[in-house]
Amino acid sequence: MVNIIDTTLRDGEQAQGAAFSIMEKINIARLLDSLGVYQIEAGIPALGESEQVAISAIANLGLKCRVSTWNRLLLGDLRASFQCGITDLHIAVPVSDLSIQDRFDHNRLWVIDCLKRALRYANDHGCRVSVGAEDASRADPSFLLEIALLAQEMGAERFRYCDTLGVLDSICTVNRLNSLKNSLTIELEYHGHNNAGMATANTMSAIAAGIKYVDTAVGAPGMRAGNASLSELANALKVNYGVDLFLQREILTQLNAYVDQVTKASIKQKKITSFHRKPLKLVKRTYRGTA
């Protein structure tokens, strides 16, 4: 059984120029639920009020699928998710030394301490938690395993392996995930990026390695080169492996067309707005995560 965690509303909206209105997010969530995905990653509550309004509205739709949010290790992020009515939390953890040192100016001990605090806080509030290893494909395998074992011991239900910069190929994906899986009892989840054009192929390899939870986006948008395409994955699994995701094909066609339409519209609007604006001083961009 392959379970789809769709990240169109979170990672997909981090594609350059992409931005969904609150109603567009609600429509996408409804279509994803009708499609039959296992879980929707609805967004990042810590981004602010507009994002929180959209996530709260999705949480109140009464969908059959699970609805989760993406959070940093900060307790403030978790509280923002609670305020949206969400108790399915994804907590992202930097695991490569490059990420820990260059982006956060901290060390491995800081990561461990923050993760313990976040998981303890989530457990105290009765949450279901997945822990995401940001930049796992460039991490020290021993530290990656240490973080995975900590997540397992503290009750997380899944551990997400993120090929954040899309550096893996299919063979490496299988080898890395098999090595990790053999040392854990926690369920693994795979999250691929398309920097080298391998996101869908690597996701298929993860499934071949026995991973039951994989991340996709409708039309493959996402940060930098995007994520694994839900349509591509569904078709490739059916043709090559005889695996049926049992998704509603007519709804998938409708969903692809809708996301394509609203994404193009938002990019066009941004170009028009930018053309009429006076030049602005550069400001530091709000951190939105990289997994």
ChimeraX attribute file (.defattr): number of C-alpha atoms within 10 A of each C-alpha:
attribute: neighborCount
match mode: 1-to-1
recipient: residues
	/A:1	11
	/A:2	16
	/A:3	17
	/A:4	20
	/A:5	24
	/A:6	26
	/A:7	28
	/A:8	30
	/A:9	26
	/A:10	22
	/A:11	27
	/A:12	26
	/A:13	21
	/A:14	19
	/A:15	19
	/A:16	15
	/A:17	15
	/A:18	19
	/A:19	21
	/A:20	19
	/A:21	13
	/A:22	17
	/A:23	12
	/A:24	17
	/A:25	23
	/A:26	21
	/A:27	16
	/A:28	23
	/A:29	27
	/A:30	18
	/A:31	19
	/A:32	24
	/A:33	20
	/A:34	17
	/A:35	20
	/A:36	18
	/A:37	23
	/A:38	17
	/A:39	23
	/A:40	27
	/A:41	23
	/A:42	29
	/A:43	25
	/A:44	25
	/A:45	27
	/A:46	21
	/A:47	14
	/A:48	10
	/A:49	11
	/A:50	12
	/A:51	20
	/A:52	22
	/A:53	14
	/A:54	21
	/A:55	29
	/A:56	20
	/A:57	17
	/A:58	25
	/A:59	20
	/A:60	11
	/A:61	11
	/A:62	12
	/A:63	16
	/A:64	13
	/A:65	18
	/A:66	18
	/A:67	25
	/A:68	25
	/A:69	28
	/A:70	27
	/A:71	27
	/A:72	22
	/A:73	21
	/A:74	15
	/A:75	16
	/A:76	14
	/A:77	20
	/A:78	28
	/A:79	18
	/A:80	20
	/A:81	25
	/A:82	19
	/A:83	13
	/A:84	20
	/A:85	17
	/A:86	24
	/A:87	21
	/A:88	21
	/A:89	23
	/A:90	24
	/A:91	26
	/A:92	23
	/A:93	25
	/A:94	26
	/A:95	28
	/A:96	21
	/A:97	18
	/A:98	14
	/A:99	20
	/A:100	19
	/A:101	13
	/A:102	10
	/A:103	10
	/A:104	12
	/A:105	11
	/A:106	13
	/A:107	13
	/A:108	16
	/A:109	9
	/A:110	13
	/A:111	18
	/A:112	18
	/A:113	11
	/A:114	17
	/A:115	23
	/A:116	17
	/A:117	15
	/A:118	21
	/A:119	25
	/A:120	13
	/A:121	15
	/A:122	23
	/A:123	15
	/A:124	9
	/A:125	13
	/A:126	10
	/A:127	17
	/A:128	18
	/A:129	23
	/A:130	26
	/A:131	28
	/A:132	29
	/A:133	26
	/A:134	27
	/A:135	25
	/A:136	25
	/A:137	23
	/A:138	19
	/A:139	18
	/A:140	13
	/A:141	16
	/A:142	10
	/A:143	16
	/A:144	22
	/A:145	18
	/A:146	14
	/A:147	24
	/A:148	27
	/A:149	18
	/A:150	17
	/A:151	23
	/A:152	19
	/A:153	11
	/A:154	15
	/A:155	17
	/A:156	24
	/A:157	15
	/A:158	21
	/A:159	26
	/A:160	25
	/A:161	27
	/A:162	24
	/A:163	24
	/A:164	23
	/A:165	21
	/A:166	23
	/A:167	19
	/A:168	22
	/A:169	15
	/A:170	17
	/A:171	11
	/A:172	15
	/A:173	25
	/A:174	21
	/A:175	14
	/A:176	17
	/A:177	20
	/A:178	15
	/A:179	13
	/A:180	17
	/A:181	18
	/A:182	8
	/A:183	11
	/A:184	14
	/A:185	14
	/A:186	18
	/A:187	16
	/A:188	24
	/A:189	25
	/A:190	26
	/A:191	28
	/A:192	30
	/A:193	30
	/A:194	26
	/A:195	18
	/A:196	12
	/A:197	16
	/A:198	19
	/A:199	29
	/A:200	26
	/A:201	19
	/A:202	26
	/A:203	28
	/A:204	24
	/A:205	21
	/A:206	29
	/A:207	21
	/A:208	15
	/A:209	16
	/A:210	15
	/A:211	22
	/A:212	16
	/A:213	23
	/A:214	23
	/A:215	27
	/A:216	32
	/A:217	25
	/A:218	26
	/A:219	20
	/A:220	25
	/A:221	29
	/A:222	27
	/A:223	23
	/A:224	17
	/A:225	18
	/A:226	25
	/A:227	32
	/A:228	31
	/A:229	23
	/A:230	25
	/A:231	20
	/A:232	16
	/A:233	18
	/A:234	18
	/A:235	16
	/A:236	17
	/A:237	17
	/A:238	14
	/A:239	11
	/A:240	9
	/A:241	11
	/A:242	10
	/A:243	14
	/A:244	14
	/A:245	17
	/A:246	12
	/A:247	15
	/A:248	14
	/A:249	12
	/A:250	9
	/A:251	16
	/A:252	19
	/A:253	12
	/A:254	13
	/A:255	22
	/A:256	18
	/A:257	14
	/A:258	17
	/A:259	22
	/A:260	14
	/A:261	11
	/A:262	16
	/A:263	22
	/A:264	15
	/A:265	16
	/A:266	16
	/A:267	15
	/A:268	14
	/A:269	14
	/A:270	14
	/A:271	12
	/A:272	11
	/A:273	11
	/A:274	11
	/A:275	10
	/A:276	8
	/A:277	8
	/A:278	8
	/A:279	8
	/A:280	6
	/A:281	5
	/A:282	6
	/A:283	6
	/A:284	5
	/A:285	6
	/A:286	7
	/A:287	9
	/A:288	16
	/A:289	17
	/A:290	17
	/A:291	24
